[in-house]
Amino acid sequence: MLEVIKKRRSHREFQDKEVEREKVEEILKAAMVSPSARHMRLWEFIVVKDKKVLAKLAQTKTHSYFVDRAPLCLTVCSRKDEEDKYWLEDGSIAAAHIYLEAENQGLGTCFVQVYGSKREDGSEAEEYVKKILQVPEEVKVLCLMPLGYPAKKLPEHGKDEFEEDKIHWEKY
């Protein structure tokens, strides 16, 4: 598993090649077995393949410019829990599973933050995405994850990224 984790990179350029439905379903299965507070499983996912919609999503904010370069985009959403406490963490863990299974399937993705982000005009990125994807008000949008075959192979993470000075045993 560490080998897959070390190969995981954020991809912003993709080949012009369709992603097989079976691979998308495997990635979504990986997301749906991620840990969930109280096993509430509040996350939901929107798979977007329509090029016109991808073009609009690419305009969500400055750092989403590459979304329409991918053949599809997974949108990680979540229903609020009764205390509005766990959805963010649960959705983030599901997104991490998407990252890892995408790598395992020979695909690439990148986490594009939506929740809590602003558009260039100062408006909420989440409201923009919700309008485009017709997301109900009670559902939160965490991120966009464009998905496709990477245009180039990026180097895997190396030993130099293991920083012992960031590890504290027993106490800080």
DRENKOLSE-926237 format. One record per residue (C-alpha): x, y, z; residue number from 0. Coordinates in Angstrom, 3 decimals. Layout:
<recs>
<rec <X; Y; Z>; NUM>
...
</recs>
This chain:
<recs>
<rec <0.000; 0.000; 0.000>; 0>
<rec <2.858; 2.410; 0.758>; 1>
<rec <3.968; 2.104; -2.879>; 2>
<rec <0.564; 3.362; -4.092>; 3>
<rec <0.643; 6.175; -1.517>; 4>
<rec <4.131; 7.262; -2.622>; 5>
<rec <3.034; 7.339; -6.280>; 6>
<rec <-0.028; 9.484; -5.544>; 7>
<rec <0.396; 12.952; -7.018>; 8>
<rec <-1.927; 15.830; -7.852>; 9>
<rec <-2.564; 15.775; -11.596>; 10>
<rec <-3.770; 18.817; -13.482>; 11>
<rec <-3.146; 17.600; -17.033>; 12>
<rec <-4.896; 14.613; -18.559>; 13>
<rec <-4.865; 12.555; -21.725>; 14>
<rec <-7.783; 12.899; -24.107>; 15>
<rec <-8.965; 9.407; -23.234>; 16>
<rec <-12.245; 8.263; -21.721>; 17>
<rec <-12.148; 6.670; -18.273>; 18>
<rec <-13.823; 3.285; -18.134>; 19>
<rec <-16.995; 3.150; -16.052>; 20>
<rec <-15.635; 0.110; -14.180>; 21>
<rec <-12.682; 2.168; -12.952>; 22>
<rec <-14.936; 5.003; -11.832>; 23>
<rec <-17.111; 2.526; -9.937>; 24>
<rec <-14.048; 0.996; -8.222>; 25>
<rec <-12.972; 4.474; -7.148>; 26>
<rec <-16.449; 5.219; -5.787>; 27>
<rec <-16.465; 1.883; -3.954>; 28>
<rec <-13.177; 2.870; -2.314>; 29>
<rec <-14.710; 6.186; -1.246>; 30>
<rec <-17.760; 4.452; 0.190>; 31>
<rec <-15.725; 2.151; 2.429>; 32>
<rec <-13.902; 5.079; 3.997>; 33>
<rec <-14.372; 5.617; 7.726>; 34>
<rec <-17.451; 7.577; 8.676>; 35>
<rec <-18.296; 9.077; 12.077>; 36>
<rec <-20.923; 6.920; 13.751>; 37>
<rec <-21.120; 5.110; 10.406>; 38>
<rec <-23.503; 7.820; 9.212>; 39>
<rec <-22.141; 7.644; 5.638>; 40>
<rec <-23.315; 11.175; 4.849>; 41>
<rec <-21.218; 11.651; 1.716>; 42>
<rec <-22.621; 11.588; -1.784>; 43>
<rec <-20.866; 11.890; -5.130>; 44>
<rec <-21.753; 13.541; -8.415>; 45>
<rec <-20.041; 12.171; -11.531>; 46>
<rec <-19.856; 14.842; -14.224>; 47>
<rec <-18.867; 13.966; -17.795>; 48>
<rec <-20.691; 16.649; -19.777>; 49>
<rec <-18.032; 18.906; -21.352>; 50>
<rec <-20.193; 22.028; -21.036>; 51>
<rec <-20.685; 21.417; -17.332>; 52>
<rec <-16.979; 20.648; -16.860>; 53>
<rec <-16.186; 23.987; -18.522>; 54>
<rec <-18.413; 25.782; -16.001>; 55>
<rec <-16.842; 23.899; -13.094>; 56>
<rec <-13.410; 24.967; -14.357>; 57>
<rec <-14.551; 28.541; -13.695>; 58>
<rec <-15.405; 27.876; -10.041>; 59>
<rec <-12.303; 29.687; -8.816>; 60>
<rec <-8.755; 30.529; -9.868>; 61>
<rec <-7.359; 27.126; -8.925>; 62>
<rec <-10.029; 25.081; -10.720>; 63>
<rec <-8.922; 26.092; -14.220>; 64>
<rec <-7.930; 22.512; -15.163>; 65>
<rec <-11.193; 20.745; -14.288>; 66>
<rec <-12.344; 20.698; -17.905>; 67>
<rec <-9.055; 19.134; -19.022>; 68>
<rec <-10.206; 15.857; -17.458>; 69>
<rec <-12.736; 13.532; -19.068>; 70>
<rec <-14.806; 13.581; -15.892>; 71>
<rec <-15.028; 15.127; -12.459>; 72>
<rec <-16.141; 13.628; -9.166>; 73>
<rec <-17.803; 16.086; -6.834>; 74>
<rec <-17.630; 15.116; -3.181>; 75>
<rec <-20.722; 16.245; -1.302>; 76>
<rec <-22.176; 15.511; 2.104>; 77>
<rec <-25.421; 15.857; 3.925>; 78>
<rec <-25.101; 17.711; 7.194>; 79>
<rec <-25.237; 15.571; 10.301>; 80>
<rec <-27.497; 16.567; 13.173>; 81>
<rec <-24.723; 18.541; 14.856>; 82>
<rec <-23.018; 19.694; 11.631>; 83>
<rec <-19.764; 18.313; 13.016>; 84>
<rec <-18.589; 15.312; 11.025>; 85>
<rec <-19.404; 15.840; 7.375>; 86>
<rec <-16.187; 17.708; 6.577>; 87>
<rec <-13.861; 15.061; 7.994>; 88>
<rec <-15.851; 12.188; 6.525>; 89>
<rec <-15.889; 13.798; 3.088>; 90>
<rec <-12.166; 14.508; 3.293>; 91>
<rec <-11.388; 10.897; 4.150>; 92>
<rec <-13.571; 9.741; 1.238>; 93>
<rec <-11.640; 12.131; -1.030>; 94>
<rec <-8.358; 10.626; 0.198>; 95>
<rec <-9.676; 7.177; -0.733>; 96>
<rec <-10.574; 8.563; -4.185>; 97>
<rec <-7.014; 9.840; -4.551>; 98>
<rec <-5.505; 6.469; -3.653>; 99>
<rec <-7.819; 4.264; -5.689>; 100>
<rec <-7.413; 6.585; -8.688>; 101>
<rec <-3.664; 5.976; -8.487>; 102>
<rec <-4.270; 2.257; -8.062>; 103>
<rec <-6.395; 2.293; -11.254>; 104>
<rec <-3.682; 4.100; -13.221>; 105>
<rec <-5.574; 7.385; -13.106>; 106>
<rec <-4.864; 10.795; -11.657>; 107>
<rec <-6.859; 13.423; -9.827>; 108>
<rec <-6.449; 16.584; -7.784>; 109>
<rec <-8.423; 17.865; -4.790>; 110>
<rec <-9.981; 21.225; -5.723>; 111>
<rec <-11.318; 22.832; -2.551>; 112>
<rec <-14.838; 24.192; -2.921>; 113>
<rec <-16.198; 24.471; 0.622>; 114>
<rec <-14.952; 27.646; 2.271>; 115>
<rec <-13.428; 28.966; -0.965>; 116>
<rec <-14.158; 32.213; -2.726>; 117>
<rec <-14.550; 32.924; -6.400>; 118>
<rec <-12.617; 35.731; -8.051>; 119>
<rec <-15.581; 38.061; -7.553>; 120>
<rec <-15.662; 37.278; -3.818>; 121>
<rec <-18.774; 35.096; -3.947>; 122>
<rec <-18.883; 31.597; -2.454>; 123>
<rec <-17.468; 28.845; -4.653>; 124>
<rec <-19.811; 26.340; -3.034>; 125>
<rec <-22.920; 28.302; -4.054>; 126>
<rec <-21.623; 28.508; -7.621>; 127>
<rec <-21.089; 24.725; -7.831>; 128>
<rec <-24.413; 23.991; -6.128>; 129>
<rec <-26.233; 26.060; -8.727>; 130>
<rec <-24.473; 24.378; -11.668>; 131>
<rec <-25.021; 20.848; -10.339>; 132>
<rec <-28.470; 21.504; -8.819>; 133>
<rec <-27.311; 20.425; -5.366>; 134>
<rec <-30.020; 20.771; -2.698>; 135>
<rec <-29.544; 23.407; -0.016>; 136>
<rec <-29.101; 20.845; 2.790>; 137>
<rec <-26.145; 19.231; 0.997>; 138>
<rec <-22.617; 20.628; 1.318>; 139>
<rec <-20.065; 20.552; -1.511>; 140>
<rec <-16.573; 19.775; -0.268>; 141>
<rec <-14.474; 19.513; -3.417>; 142>
<rec <-14.114; 18.752; -7.090>; 143>
<rec <-11.836; 15.900; -8.154>; 144>
<rec <-11.195; 15.917; -11.909>; 145>
<rec <-10.295; 12.393; -12.951>; 146>
<rec <-8.469; 10.978; -15.938>; 147>
<rec <-5.386; 9.346; -17.327>; 148>
<rec <-2.438; 11.606; -16.440>; 149>
<rec <-0.822; 13.423; -19.364>; 150>
<rec <2.606; 12.819; -17.851>; 151>
<rec <4.143; 10.663; -15.189>; 152>
<rec <5.099; 12.675; -12.141>; 153>
<rec <7.892; 11.502; -9.836>; 154>
<rec <6.818; 9.559; -6.795>; 155>
<rec <7.339; 10.917; -3.319>; 156>
<rec <10.831; 10.241; -2.010>; 157>
<rec <12.637; 9.497; 1.215>; 158>
<rec <13.508; 13.175; 1.622>; 159>
<rec <9.869; 13.885; 2.453>; 160>
<rec <10.126; 11.826; 5.648>; 161>
<rec <10.950; 14.522; 8.182>; 162>
<rec <11.817; 13.080; 11.557>; 163>
<rec <11.726; 16.523; 13.179>; 164>
<rec <7.959; 16.535; 12.609>; 165>
<rec <7.486; 13.387; 14.666>; 166>
<rec <7.027; 13.596; 18.419>; 167>
<rec <6.975; 10.456; 20.566>; 168>
<rec <4.856; 10.480; 23.704>; 169>
<rec <4.706; 14.291; 23.949>; 170>
<rec <5.545; 17.339; 21.895>; 171>
</recs>
